[in-house]
């Protein structure tokens, strides 16, 4: 699929032309039945993310993770997940929203932002449409198992970033692009996932993390904060 009118979708043309040339048959992210509404959503996403990040399109695309010319669908979804979180932070009255670039290590979190006098690090992990849960598991357990695959590294990245950047709070943010989990799981189901992450046997996956956010496919937020981080709710 080619972008038919670059003047109508200038940010899509800038960020996605190379991707669509390399991967023209990506029906998961660009379903034929979703045209042109899908491009309108991407155009709005890029516009709003650049606004909240206070970045130029050139500066954003200069970062490797936001250059999509390889046509890798997982990389596109993961980067879009970070942009969605940046937009959410702006809408939730966070300020100084910034993509993290650490000096001492390359294994840092994704975003930092401020609210109510607190400086916060955010690590974003996107559950992509290309990934699958275990068919034998209930929807909540499918999501729990997928999160556990990467939570240890996410925790390390959050702690490294908070130490180097002198941030007070850390939030693990899971962008859920799975349809079933978005539609069928409720607040109690997400609380169940967080409870299991807090202590899986002797493994405490959330030790050192002050909160867990789930941003769902439809844009809804499920937020779970410890006492230190509850100041962010106000």
C-alpha positions, 0 to 999 in steps of 0.5 A, spaced: 500 500 500 502 506 498 500 513 501 496 516 495 496 523 497 502 526 501 500 533 502 493 530 505 498 525 510 504 529 510 507 525 517 505 519 514 508 520 508 515 522 512 515 516 517 511 511 513 513 511 506 519 507 507 515 502 511 510 501 506 515 500 501 519 495 505 512 491 507 506 493 503 502 487 505 502 488 513 494 487 514 495 487 521 497 494 522 494 497 515 488 492 514 485 494 507 478 495 510 481 500 514 483 505 509 483 511 509 481 511 517 488 508 519 492 513 515 488 519 519 489 515 526 497 515 524 497 522 522 494 524 528 498 520 532 505 523 529 502 530 530 500 529 537 506 525 539 511 531 536 507 536 540 507 533 547 514 531 546 516 538 543 520 535 537 521 536 530 519 530 525 526 530 523 529 529 530 524 524 532 526 520 525 533 521 527 532 516 533 533 509 530 527 506 533 523 511 530 526 510 523 521 504 520 524 503 513 526 496 515 519 494 514 519 490 521 512 490 524 514 489 531 518 495 531 513 499 528 508 497 533 513 498 539 515 505 537 508 507 536 506 504 543 511 509 546 508 515 542 501 513 545 504 513 552 507 520 550 500 522 548 497 520 554 502 523 559 501 530 555 493 529 556 494 527 563 497 533 565 504 531 565 510 536 563 517 535 560 515 529 557 522 527 554 525 520 550 530 518 554 537 517 552 542 515 557 549 517 557 552 511 561 548 505 559 544 504 552 539 500 557 535 505 559 527 506 560 523 510 554 520 516 557 521 521 563 516 526 565 514 530 571 507 531 575 505 534 581 513 535 583 515 528 582 520 526 576 518 519 573 521 514 569 516 510 564 518 503 561 514 502 555 513 494 553 508 493 547 504 487 546 504 487 539 498 484 534 504 479 531 505 476 538 500 470 541 498 468 548 498 460 550 491 458 547 490 453 553 491 459 558 485 464 560 486 471 557 488 474 563 494 469 564 496 469 557 497 477 558 501 475 565 505 470 561 507 475 556 509 480 561 513 476 565 517 474 559 520 481 559 519 484 566 526 483 569 529 487 563 524 492 564 525 493 571 533 493 570 532 499 565 527 503 569 532 502 575 538 504 571 534 510 568 532 513 575 539 512 578 542 516 572 537 521 571 535 522 579 528 520 578 523 519 584 518 514 581 518 508 576 512 506 572 512 500 568 507 501 562 504 495 558 501 497 551 496 492 550 494 491 542 491 484 543 483 485 541 481 480 546 484 482 552 482 489 551 475 487 550 474 482 555 478 483 561 476 488 567 479 492 572 479 486 577 483 481 571 488 487 571 489 487 578 490 479 578 495 480 573 499 485 578 498 481 584 501 475 580 507 480 578 508 482 585 510 475 587 511 469 583 513 464 588 520 467 591 520 472 584 518 479 586 518 482 578 515 489 581 520 490 586 523 497 585 517 499 580 512 504 583 506 503 578 504 499 573 499 502 567 496 498 562 494 502 556 489 498 552 488 497 544 482 502 545 485 507 549 483 506 556 488 506 561 488 501 567 493 504 573 496 501 579 500 505 583 503 504 590 503 509 596 509 513 593 506 514 586 499 515 588 501 523 588 500 522 580 493 521 581 491 528 583 
